[in-house]
Amino acid sequence: MKKFCEIIPHLKTLPYLLVILLSAFLFTKATYASDHHEDIDLFKLFLRVFTETEKKYVDDIDKDELMDSALKGMLNSLDPYSTYLSEKDFEEMDIDTKGFYGGLGLEVTLDDNGFVRIVSPIDDTPGSRAGLLSGDYITGIDGEEVYGMSLDEAVDRMRGYANTSIILTIYREGDDAPFDVEITREIIQITPVKFEVLDDGIGYIRISSFNDIADKKIVSAVKEINKESNNTTKGLIIDIRNNPGGLLDQAIKVTDLFLDKGEIVSTKTRDQSRKQRFFAKKGDITNGVEIVIITNGGSASASEIFAGALGDNRRATIIGTKTYGKGSVQSIIPLGSGDGAIRLTTGKYYTPNDISIDKIGIMPTYVIENKITETDSEDLQLIYAKKLINSRYRLRTANE
């Protein structure tokens, strides 16, 4: 597909170029024709369907829109993360990772049954303040049924100008019926890291996103925690609940901050013998202090790389509930000449113990459920994390 698109300068001339392209295929050497017979038949079928649709559909058709839909449909059929990006989409592609965009602050995916599901609401965003939860299904947007939309279409409908409202219809497992939530869109400015020193001398770091400044913010957070505690911190709790992920390089950089050595993550492509590995460099910014990581079903992608690496390297104890299981690698393949790009799943992430993250997730060492339904409910996972650090701190000091 990549080679096919690279030789097409403009989508507007695509039907005519397809004819030329097919003619070229048909009149090449017999050896090529025999090797690519199935490809030629498929291209001929595509051109026939495209031409018949353009000629005979009941309403006028925009050929560019038809081609855009065809390309998206082809790639969307592979998985929820692969898609065709128009030139406009391509130009706006990096908005999410820069921590500044307009919308609701929801990370969503398309499940295997075609339903739009919330992976996690991002901290301090309209979606989070509206009480939406990881695992909720979005069944309607402003009264329009979502089922049947592509993931990109659903996301486009949820985005809009700041201070405009939108009504989402939500189905939550365990409820008798769906319910509507009205939310006002905002310009989303993501603060990836927050921190504090808890009453019992434990440092708490909340990572809500692995965006392009996460590593720098974490370095600053650790320095401030050490300063506030006069370098007597008992341990660190790193909270990545409802963290939908972010940038791969940030997952690696942040993980490397807490490791002296060891593998962080590896990727496997279609050819299983090819494997890219990422390793930690010497230098743990905490000097080996006890670490407990809290996860839940909204911890995904970069969060799972982080938790998996520190867990497998026995650098941290993971508690909470199993993570989401989004462990695939998406590559952006520009098509050139104003034709946009392909976002294509080209590999999968594996933890240092060579365990696939995709559709499996990271299982905590200690599974602690946390059913918070009221504002004054106790955070059982956080309480357990503090008890774990305190008990290990007492044991360590007793042995010393």
DRENBAFI-672563 format. One line per 4 residues: number of its first residue (from 1); for each residue x, y, z of N, C-alpha, C. Coordinates in steps of 0.02 Angstrom, whole numbers. Layout:
<pts>
NUM	X/Y/Z/X/Y/Z/X/Y/Z  ...
</pts>
This chain:
<pts>
1	41/-61/0/0/0/0/42/62/0  97/60/38/140/118/42/169/134/-27  195/84/-62/224/96/-127/172/120/-177  113/93/-173/59/112/-218/42/186/-210
5	36/209/-146/17/279/-134/73/327/-149  135/305/-142/191/351/-152/196/372/-224  171/332/-271/178/352/-341/118/391/-366  70/407/-321/12/446/-340/21/518/-316
9	34/566/-360/49/633/-337/-11/668/-305  -71/660/-332/-129/695/-305/-189/650/-309  -227/648/-254/-287/604/-252/-339/625/-303  -339/690/-323/-390/714/-370/-385/679/-437
13	-326/658/-456/-316/625/-520/-314/550/-514  -334/525/-456/-325/454/-441/-360/407/-490  -423/418/-509/-455/370/-555/-418/363/-621  -392/420/-647/-357/417/-712/-289/384/-704
17	-255/399/-648/-190/369/-636/-196/294/-623  -253/274/-594/-263/203/-583/-265/165/-650  -299/197/-699/-302/166/-766/-232/158/-795  -192/212/-789/-124/209/-815/-83/157/-777
21	-92/157/-710/-56/110/-669/-73/38/-687  -137/25/-694/-159/-42/-711/-133/-63/-780  -133/-15/-827/-107/-29/-893/-33/-49/-889  3/-12/-846/74/-27/-837/83/-97/-809
25	40/-115/-761/44/-182/-733/31/-235/-787  -19/-222/-827/-42/-273/-874/7/-284/-931  48/-233/-946/94/-238/-1002/167/-245/-982  179/-261/-919/248/-274/-897/266/-346/-915
29	326/-364/-897/350/-431/-915/306/-485/-883  306/-542/-915/264/-597/-891/284/-618/-821  348/-613/-805/370/-634/-738/338/-590/-685  333/-525/-698/301/-480/-649/227/-497/-643
33	194/-507/-700/123/-522/-699/108/-586/-661  151/-636/-669/139/-699/-634/151/-691/-559  199/-649/-540/214/-640/-470/161/-597/-435  129/-552/-472/82/-504/-442/12/-510/-470
37	-5/-569/-492/-70/-580/-524/-128/-561/-477  -123/-582/-414/-177/-567/-366/-183/-492/-353  -125/-457/-349/-127/-385/-338/-162/-349/-396  -146/-369/-456/-176/-338/-515/-252/-348/-514
41	-274/-408/-498/-346/-422/-495/-380/-378/-442  -346/-369/-385/-375/-327/-331/-379/-254/-352  -326/-229/-385/-328/-159/-408/-383/-149/-460  -392/-199/-504/-444/-195/-555/-513/-194/-522
45	-522/-235/-470/-586/-237/-435/-600/-170/-401  -548/-142/-369/-557/-78/-336/-577/-24/-386  -542/-20/-442/-557/30/-493/-628/21/-520  -648/-41/-529/-716/-53/-555/-769/-29/-506
49	-760/-45/-442/-809/-23/-391/-809/53/-386  -751/83/-386/-745/156/-381/-781/189/-440  -768/164/-500/-797/194/-561/-873/185/-563  -897/124/-547/-969/111/-548/-1005/155/-497
53	-974/162/-438/-1005/204/-386/-1008/276/-407  -953/301/-436/-951/371/-458/-1004/384/-513  -1014/337/-556/-1060/346/-613/-1133/339/-593  -1148/291/-550/-1217/269/-543/-1249/281/-475
57	-1211/306/-426/-1241/320/-361/-1295/373/-368  -1348/370/-329/-1407/412/-338/-1392/486/-331  -1344/505/-289/-1326/575/-279/-1257/588/-307  -1242/653/-317/-1175/671/-340/-1124/652/-287
61	-1065/632/-310/-1014/608/-265/-951/651/-272  -923/667/-215/-857/700/-214/-805/644/-215  -766/641/-270/-719/586/-278/-666/585/-223  -644/644/-201/-594/647/-148/-621/617/-83
65	-684/635/-67/-714/608/-6/-725/533/-11  -743/510/-71/-753/438/-81/-687/400/-72  -634/428/-100/-569/396/-92/-546/398/-19  -557/454/14/-539/461/84/-574/407/126
69	-638/398/113/-676/347/150/-652/277/134  -634/265/71/-610/199/51/-545/182/87  -499/230/89/-435/218/121/-443/209/195  -485/250/226/-496/243/299/-529/177/315
73	-578/158/275/-612/95/287/-566/36/282  -521/37/233/-473/-17/225/-428/-24/287  -402/32/311/-355/29/366/-391/20/433  -450/50/441/-488/41/503/-508/-32/513
77	-513/-70/459/-532/-140/466/-477/-182/498  -416/-155/500/-360/-192/529/-363/-190/606  -369/-131/633/-375/-120/706/-397/-48/717  -416/-30/779/-442/38/791/-390/93/783
81	-325/75/780/-273/126/782/-243/141/714  -256/98/664/-230/109/597/-282/149/557  -258/200/521/-305/240/481/-268/280/428  -306/306/382/-279/354/333/-289/424/360
85	-237/466/354/-240/535/376/-239/580/315  -291/620/307/-290/670/253/-234/720/267  -219/762/220/-166/811/230/-181/855/291  -245/874/299/-265/915/356/-255/876/421
89	-277/812/421/-268/770/481/-194/762/497  -154/754/445/-82/744/454/-50/805/486  -71/865/464/-43/926/492/-61/936/565  -120/910/585/-144/919/653/-129/859/698
93	-92/811/670/-83/746/703/-51/751/772  -4/798/781/34/800/844/3/845/897  -60/866/887/-93/909/937/-97/876/1005  -117/813/1006/-127/779/1070/-64/776/1112
97	-7/760/1080/54/749/1118/87/813/1139  65/870/1116/94/934/1137/59/963/1198  7/929/1221/-26/949/1282/-68/1011/1275  -94/1026/1214/-133/1087/1205/-183/1076/1148
101	-245/1063/1164/-295/1053/1112/-364/1066/1139  -412/1071/1095/-481/1085/1115/-522/1022/1116  -563/1014/1168/-605/955/1170/-628/939/1240  -634/874/1254/-663/851/1317/-613/819/1364
105	-554/802/1339/-504/770/1381/-517/696/1392  -541/662/1340/-555/591/1345/-510/552/1298  -480/499/1323/-444/452/1279/-493/396/1264  -507/385/1200/-558/335/1181/-529/285/1132
109	-562/229/1126/-542/178/1079/-604/146/1050  -595/105/999/-650/67/969/-640/-6/988  -688/-35/1024/-678/-104/1046/-692/-152/989  -682/-216/1003/-688/-266/950/-757/-270/920
113	-808/-247/957/-877/-250/932/-898/-185/897  -851/-137/890/-867/-76/855/-896/-21/898  -893/-28/964/-918/23/1010/-862/69/1033  -877/134/1039/-827/182/1064/-825/178/1140
117	-767/164/1166/-758/153/1238/-707/202/1265  -720/227/1325/-673/273/1357/-617/233/1389  -555/246/1367/-497/215/1398/-485/249/1465  -483/315/1464/-477/353/1527/-492/426/1515
121	-522/459/1565/-529/532/1563/-464/562/1591  -439/614/1559/-377/645/1581/-391/693/1639  -347/695/1687/-356/736/1747/-373/809/1730  -418/838/1770/-433/910/1767/-457/932/1698
125	-496/890/1666/-526/907/1601/-602/901/1606  -639/928/1558/-712/923/1562/-738/852/1570  -708/805/1535/-730/735/1540/-721/706/1609  -664/723/1640/-651/700/1708/-699/732/1758
129	-709/797/1753/-753/832/1800/-826/812/1792  -844/787/1732/-913/765/1721/-926/697/1751  -875/666/1779/-884/601/1811/-880/541/1765  -856/551/1704/-848/494/1659/-792/448/1683
133	-800/383/1671/-755/334/1699/-723/291/1644  -665/265/1660/-634/216/1616/-682/156/1608  -693/136/1546/-738/80/1533/-807/101/1512  -825/165/1520/-890/190/1497/-893/186/1420
137	-953/173/1394/-963/172/1322/-1000/235/1300  -975/267/1247/-1009/324/1218/-1054/298/1163  -1119/300/1174/-1166/272/1125/-1199/326/1081  -1194/389/1102/-1224/443/1063/-1186/508/1073
141	-1185/549/1020/-1155/616/1023/-1206/664/995  -1231/707/1039/-1283/756/1020/-1342/721/985  -1362/664/1013/-1420/629/987/-1407/584/929  -1346/585/901/-1329/542/844/-1296/478/869
145	-1319/422/844/-1291/358/865/-1219/351/843  -1177/328/887/-1105/323/874/-1087/258/841  -1124/205/856/-1107/139/829/-1106/143/752  -1052/118/723/-1043/121/651/-994/175/629
149	-981/223/673/-931/274/657/-861/245/665  -813/273/628/-744/256/641/-722/293/704  -666/274/732/-641/307/791/-626/380/777  -596/394/719/-580/464/701/-643/506/694
153	-695/477/665/-758/514/657/-788/532/725  -787/484/771/-814/498/837/-774/553/872  -708/549/867/-665/599/899/-677/668/868  -682/671/802/-695/735/768/-760/767/792
157	-812/727/804/-876/753/827/-872/778/899  -828/748/938/-822/770/1008/-780/833/1015  -736/845/968/-696/906/970/-737/964/942  -717/1025/961/-751/1084/936/-724/1146/969
161	-757/1201/957/-734/1264/986/-744/1264/1062  -698/1298/1096/-703/1304/1169/-768/1340/1187  -794/1322/1245/-856/1351/1273/-919/1332/1235  -914/1282/1192/-975/1254/1162/-991/1188/1197
165	-1054/1172/1201/-1075/1113/1239/-1089/1054/1193  -1086/996/1222/-1099/934/1186/-1134/887/1234  -1179/846/1208/-1214/797/1249/-1191/727/1228  -1160/692/1276/-1140/623/1264/-1190/576/1298
169	-1209/524/1261/-1250/471/1290/-1203/416/1312  -1207/398/1376/-1159/352/1406/-1194/289/1430  -1163/232/1413/-1186/169/1443/-1131/145/1490  -1149/132/1552/-1102/108/1602/-1123/39/1625
173	-1077/-8/1622/-1093/-77/1641/-1120/-79/1712  -1175/-114/1721/-1207/-118/1786/-1267/-73/1793  -1272/-22/1749/-1330/22/1749/-1386/-8/1708  -1447/11/1725/-1505/-16/1689/-1513/14/1619
177	-1494/78/1612/-1505/112/1548/-1451/165/1537  -1441/185/1474/-1393/239/1460/-1417/305/1490  -1372/352/1499/-1390/418/1525/-1351/471/1487  -1378/532/1486/-1347/587/1450/-1306/630/1497
181	-1250/655/1471/-1207/701/1508/-1191/760/1463  -1208/820/1486/-1191/880/1448/-1124/907/1472  -1078/918/1426/-1010/939/1442/-993/1000/1399  -958/1048/1429/-935/1106/1392/-862/1096/1372
185	-849/1103/1308/-780/1094/1282/-734/1149/1309  -671/1131/1316/-621/1179/1338/-557/1171/1296  -515/1221/1297/-447/1213/1272/-410/1173/1325  -389/1114/1305/-359/1068/1354/-284/1081/1360
189	-263/1099/1418/-192/1106/1432/-173/1053/1484  -136/1004/1462/-120/948/1504/-61/963/1549  -71/955/1614/-16/958/1662/3/886/1677  59/863/1650/72/790/1653/92/764/1721
193	118/808/1765/144/784/1829/123/830/1886  98/799/1940/85/834/2003/118/795/2059  134/829/2113/169/794/2168/154/827/2234  167/789/2287/163/814/2355/199/766/2402
197	215/791/2462/242/748/2514/185/734/2562  168/671/2569/112/651/2612/132/657/2686  82/654/2729/93/666/2800/144/620/2832  148/558/2807/194/510/2838/262/509/2804
201	279/563/2767/346/568/2738/356/528/2675  302/511/2642/305/474/2578/293/523/2521  334/519/2470/324/561/2411/271/532/2366  228/575/2340/174/554/2295/182/591/2229
205	187/554/2174/191/583/2107/135/557/2064  95/602/2039/41/584/1994/62/600/1922  65/549/1880/81/559/1808/16/547/1769  -10/599/1739/-74/593/1703/-64/584/1628
209	-3/598/1603/10/591/1532/84/590/1519  105/549/1472/176/548/1452/185/593/1391  174/658/1401/183/704/1345/256/726/1342  270/776/1299/340/791/1284/379/826/1339
213	348/842/1396/385/872/1451/381/830/1515  354/771/1510/343/730/1570/408/715/1608  461/696/1571/524/678/1605/553/737/1644  551/796/1614/577/856/1648/536/872/1710
217	471/865/1706/428/879/1763/440/829/1820  454/767/1802/466/716/1854/532/729/1889  583/749/1852/648/766/1883/638/823/1933  599/874/1913/585/930/1958/546/907/2019
221	497/862/2009/456/838/2064/498/801/2115  543/757/2092/585/719/2139/630/766/2178  658/816/2145/701/865/2180/662/902/2234  600/923/2218/559/959/2266/537/915/2324
225	522/852/2310/503/805/2363/562/795/2411  621/786/2383/681/778/2426/694/841/2467  682/899/2437/693/962/2473/644/970/2530  580/955/2517/528/963/2568/536/913/2625
229	563/854/2609/570/802/2660/641/801/2690  682/850/2672/752/852/2695/788/786/2680  774/760/2621/806/698/2597/794/638/2643  735/637/2674/717/581/2718/654/545/2693
233	642/549/2628/582/518/2599/584/443/2610  529/416/2637/525/344/2650/519/304/2585  486/333/2537/475/299/2474/433/343/2428  422/318/2368/383/355/2319/322/314/2297
237	265/345/2295/206/316/2263/198/352/2196  198/314/2142/188/342/2075/120/319/2049  76/366/2041/7/352/2023/-3/362/1948  -15/308/1911/-28/313/1839/-98/288/1822
241	-143/289/1871/-212/270/1857/-243/319/1807  -282/291/1760/-315/332/1709/-266/374/1668  -204/350/1663/-155/383/1619/-157/347/1552  -182/379/1499/-192/344/1435/-128/333/1395
245	-72/361/1420/-9/349/1384/21/412/1357  44/409/1295/77/466/1265/132/444/1218  191/474/1226/246/464/1180/291/406/1203  311/365/1155/355/309/1170/421/334/1199
249	451/386/1169/515/409/1193/510/436/1264  451/463/1282/442/487/1350/434/429/1399  400/376/1378/394/317/1420/464/289/1436  507/289/1386/575/264/1395/615/311/1440
253	611/377/1427/649/425/1467/627/425/1540  562/424/1551/536/425/1620/557/361/1657  550/304/1624/570/241/1655/644/241/1672  684/267/1626/757/270/1635/777/310/1696
257	735/358/1716/751/400/1775/757/358/1838  721/301/1841/717/261/1902/758/196/1899  794/186/1844/833/124/1835/907/139/1828  948/94/1855/1021/98/1846/1043/55/1787
261	1003/4/1771/1020/-41/1716/957/-81/1699  963/-119/1646/909/-164/1627/871/-141/1565  834/-188/1536/793/-172/1478/731/-135/1500  709/-89/1457/647/-51/1471/589/-80/1432
265	598/-88/1368/544/-114/1325/575/-138/1260  541/-183/1226/562/-204/1159/502/-204/1114  515/-200/1050/461/-202/1001/475/-257/951  422/-291/933/426/-343/881/382/-322/823
269	409/-329/762/372/-312/702/342/-376/673  317/-371/612/287/-429/579/337/-487/574  400/-470/561/452/-521/561/476/-529/633  454/-582/666/467/-592/737/541/-595/754
273	584/-608/704/655/-612/718/685/-542/726  651/-492/701/676/-423/708/649/-395/773  692/-368/814/671/-344/879/713/-283/899  680/-230/917/714/-170/940/709/-166/1016
277	766/-159/1049/767/-158/1122/791/-90/1146  762/-69/1202/782/-6/1233/805/-20/1304  864/4/1321/895/-10/1386/905/54/1427  906/45/1493/917/101/1538/991/118/1542
281	1004/182/1552/1072/205/1565/1082/212/1640  1144/209/1661/1159/212/1733/1137/279/1762  1107/276/1821/1086/337/1855/1013/337/1875  1000/318/1938/932/318/1966/924/383/2007
285	880/427/1986/875/492/2019/849/488/2090  823/430/2110/798/423/2179/848/386/2224  905/364/2196/955/327/2234/925/263/2266  880/231/2231/855/166/2252/800/167/2304
289	766/224/2313/713/227/2362/655/180/2342  618/156/2392/562/111/2379/509/145/2334  485/108/2284/435/135/2238/375/88/2234  315/116/2239/253/79/2227/215/116/2172
293	195/78/2121/158/106/2065/85/83/2071  38/131/2063/-33/114/2065/-61/116/1994  -94/63/1973/-123/59/1905/-197/42/1909  -231/52/1854/-300/28/1847/-315/16/1773
297	-378/2/1758/-396/-14/1689/-389/44/1641  -380/105/1666/-369/162/1623/-296/178/1611  -251/137/1639/-179/145/1626/-163/109/1561  -139/146/1512/-131/116/1446/-67/138/1412
301	-46/99/1363/8/117/1317/73/134/1354  95/197/1351/157/217/1384/157/202/1458  98/207/1490/92/190/1561/109/117/1573  88/74/1528/100/3/1535/174/-14/1523
305	205/22/1477/277/13/1467/315/31/1530  296/88/1560/328/112/1622/319/61/1678  257/40/1691/244/-7/1745/276/-74/1732  271/-98/1671/299/-163/1654/375/-165/1663
309	408/-111/1643/481/-108/1648/504/-107/1721  474/-64/1762/494/-60/1832/474/-123/1870  419/-152/1851/398/-215/1883/444/-273/1866  458/-283/1801/500/-338/1780/572/-331/1805
313	596/-270/1812/663/-258/1838/665/-257/1914  608/-273/1945/602/-275/2018/624/-209/2051  611/-156/2015/626/-89/2041/566/-60/2077  507/-83/2062/446/-57/2093/396/-114/2104
317	352/-104/2151/296/-149/2162/233/-118/2132  198/-157/2093/138/-132/2060/76/-156/2099  32/-109/2116/-30/-127/2149/-88/-95/2112  -149/-115/2128/-208/-88/2096/-244/-141/2056
321	-263/-125/1995/-297/-173/1952/-263/-176/1884  -279/-227/1846/-246/-240/1782/-253/-180/1735  -200/-166/1697/-201/-109/1651/-241/-126/1587  -247/-77/1544/-292/-81/1486/-271/-134/1434
325	-206/-136/1418/-183/-183/1367/-177/-154/1298  -153/-91/1294/-142/-60/1229/-66/-61/1217  -43/-114/1186/29/-123/1178/51/-129/1106  22/-89/1062/42/-92/992/77/-28/971
329	120/-35/920/161/21/896/129/48/832  116/114/831/91/146/771/146/188/738  156/177/674/205/216/636/167/263/589  194/323/581/165/371/534/205/366/469
333	171/350/415/204/342/349/178/397/303  216/452/294/195/506/249/191/481/177  140/503/141/131/482/72/160/533/23  172/595/47/202/646/4/153/678/-43
337	175/734/-74/137/769/-125/67/790/-102  60/807/-38/-5/831/-14/-56/777/-4  -36/713/-5/-83/658/0/-92/632/71  -64/667/121/-74/646/190/-26/591/210
341	-51/545/252/-8/493/280/-50/434/302  -16/380/317/-47/320/347/-23/315/419  -69/305/465/-51/285/532/-63/210/536  -10/171/543/-15/98/535/17/63/594
345	-18/13/619/11/-29/672/66/-72/642  127/-62/665/185/-97/635/222/-141/684  201/-143/746/235/-184/795/197/-188/860  225/-226/907/194/-233/973/248/-225/1027
349	226/-199/1084/272/-189/1140/277/-253/1183  338/-266/1207/349/-322/1252/388/-296/1313  370/-322/1372/404/-303/1433/473/-336/1434  517/-317/1481/583/-348/1486/580/-424/1493
353	527/-450/1522/519/-523/1528/488/-554/1466  488/-515/1411/464/-538/1345/390/-557/1346  351/-520/1383/278/-530/1386/244/-475/1346  201/-493/1300/165/-444/1260/116/-404/1303
357	114/-339/1292/67/-296/1328/0/-295/1293  0/-302/1227/-60/-291/1187/-115/-340/1204  -173/-313/1222/-233/-351/1238/-225/-395/1301  -169/-388/1335/-156/-427/1396/-152/-380/1456
361	-112/-326/1449/-103/-279/1503/-52/-301/1554  -43/-261/1605/3/-275/1659/-38/-294/1721  -23/-352/1748/-58/-375/1808/-18/-355/1870  -50/-318/1916/-14/-296/1977/7/-356/2020
365	59/-345/2060/80/-395/2109/26/-404/2162  -4/-348/2182/-58/-349/2231/-120/-317/2199  -171/-357/2188/-233/-332/2158/-277/-301/2212  -288/-236/2207/-328/-199/2256/-383/-162/2218
369	-445/-181/2229/-501/-147/2198/-513/-80/2232  -539/-33/2195/-550/34/2222/-616/62/2196  -669/48/2230/-735/71/2209/-752/137/2243  -731/192/2212/-746/258/2239/-809/284/2205
373	-862/292/2244/-925/315/2215/-947/383/2243  -916/404/2297/-933/469/2327/-869/508/2339  -876/573/2346/-818/616/2354/-780/603/2418  -813/577/2469/-780/563/2532/-759/490/2540
377	-764/451/2487/-744/381/2491/-668/376/2499  -645/324/2533/-574/315/2542/-542/286/2479  -481/308/2466/-442/282/2411/-403/221/2437  -434/162/2430/-405/102/2459/-337/84/2428
381	-329/99/2364/-266/84/2331/-209/128/2359  -224/191/2369/-174/236/2397/-157/217/2469  -208/199/2507/-197/178/2576/-152/117/2579  -165/69/2535/-124/8/2533/-52/24/2513
385	-44/69/2464/23/88/2442/63/118/2500  31/162/2539/65/193/2596/83/140/2649  38/94/2663/52/42/2712/111/-1/2689  113/-16/2625/167/-57/2598/235/-24/2606
389	238/41/2589/301/77/2595/321/84/2669  273/100/2712/289/107/2783/314/42/2814  282/-13/2796/304/-77/2825/374/-96/2801  388/-84/2738/454/-100/2711/507/-52/2739
393	487/10/2751/534/59/2780/552/38/2851  503/16/2890/516/-5/2959/561/-67/2959  548/-113/2913/589/-174/2909/660/-157/2890  668/-112/2843/735/-93/2820/775/-58/2875
397	742/-11/2909/777/26/2963/793/-19/3022  750/-69/3035/762/-116/3089/824/-159/3074  831/-179/3011/888/-219/2991/953/-180/2992  947/-115/2980/1007/-72/2981/1031/-59/3053
</pts>
